[in-house]
Amino acid sequence: MPVSYLATKSSSPTFDDYCKALRIVKYLAGTPSVSVVYAFSRALIPALHVDASHILHQSGHGHGGLVLTLGFAVVFCRSFKLQMITRSSSESELVALDD
């Protein structure tokens, strides 16, 4: 989700955005052994996890994200700006789940 959020700032990035991007790069450089692992000890049951942040963008829109797992492994993830302005964090999460 942080990468998608920073992508929305690419037309006019600030020094703070640069620092955030650098933090992501440092994390990736420090975790080269992290990878997708399918464990045979756990059933390959799909699970969807959705979350949203309320009023994250200057326009008043929230930001949502979802992760689809199969057993222990992440098989799909998505991060997106909510299409409507919501009135509460609960409403933001419902809109993210619907999207």
DRENTORGU-855204 format. One record per residue (C-alpha): residue number from 1; chain; x, y, z. Coordinates in steps of 0.05 Angstrom, whole numbers. Example, Ala and Ser with C-alpha at 12.3 -4.5 7.8 and 13.67 -1.06 7.14 Angstrom:
% residues 2
 resi chain   east  north     up
    1     A    246    -90    156
    2     A    273    -21    143
END
This chain:
% residues 99
 resi chain   east  north     up
    1     A      0      0      0
    2     A     56     51     13
    3     A     82     43    -58
    4     A     13     57    -89
    5     A      3    116    -43
    6     A     70    146    -64
    7     A     52    134   -137
    8     A     -5    183   -129
    9     A     47    235   -109
   10     A     91    225   -170
   11     A     68    287   -208
   12     A     94    334   -154
   13     A    135    296   -102
   14     A    162    329    -39
   15     A    224    315      1
   16     A    180    277     51
   17     A    155    233     -6
   18     A    228    220    -25
   19     A    244    199     46
   20     A    185    151     47
   21     A    206    120    -19
   22     A    277    112      6
   23     A    251     76     68
   24     A    214     26     23
   25     A    277     14    -18
   26     A    318      2     45
   27     A    267    -48     70
   28     A    268    -86      4
   29     A    345    -86      3
   30     A    346   -113     74
   31     A    298   -171     61
   32     A    324   -208      0
   33     A    307   -276     29
   34     A    232   -261     39
   35     A    191   -298    -14
   36     A    125   -333    -27
   37     A    123   -400      8
   38     A     69   -453      0
   39     A     69   -497     62
   40     A     43   -568     54
   41     A     24   -569    128
   42     A    -33   -519    117
   43     A    -93   -528     71
   44     A    -94   -482     11
   45     A   -156   -444     33
   46     A   -165   -376      0
   47     A   -175   -316     47
   48     A   -188   -243     29
   49     A   -163   -187     76
   50     A   -188   -116     63
   51     A   -171    -52    101
   52     A   -179     23     89
   53     A   -152     89    115
   54     A   -200    147    124
   55     A   -184    215     92
   56     A   -113    197     72
   57     A   -111    240      9
   58     A   -114    317      7
   59     A   -178    311    -34
   60     A   -213    279     26
   61     A   -214    209     -5
   62     A   -192    148     34
   63     A   -144     94     11
   64     A   -160     20     10
   65     A   -121    -44      1
   66     A   -134   -118     -5
   67     A    -93   -181      0
   68     A   -114   -249    -25
   69     A    -78   -308      7
   70     A    -77   -381     -9
   71     A    -55   -418     53
   72     A      6   -378     78
   73     A     23   -347     11
   74     A      0   -280    -18
   75     A    -25   -291    -89
   76     A    -55   -222   -103
   77     A    -54   -153    -73
   78     A    -83    -86    -93
   79     A    -79    -16    -66
   80     A   -126     39    -90
   81     A   -155    108    -76
   82     A   -228    103    -55
   83     A   -275    129   -109
   84     A   -318    168    -61
   85     A   -309    212      0
   86     A   -334    176     63
   87     A   -357    202    130
   88     A   -322    153    176
   89     A   -268    100    178
   90     A   -321     46    182
   91     A   -354     72    119
   92     A   -285     75     85
   93     A   -274      1    101
   94     A   -343    -17     74
   95     A   -330     21      9
   96     A   -262    -13      2
   97     A   -294    -81     12
   98     A   -347    -65    -41
   99     A   -296    -39    -91
END
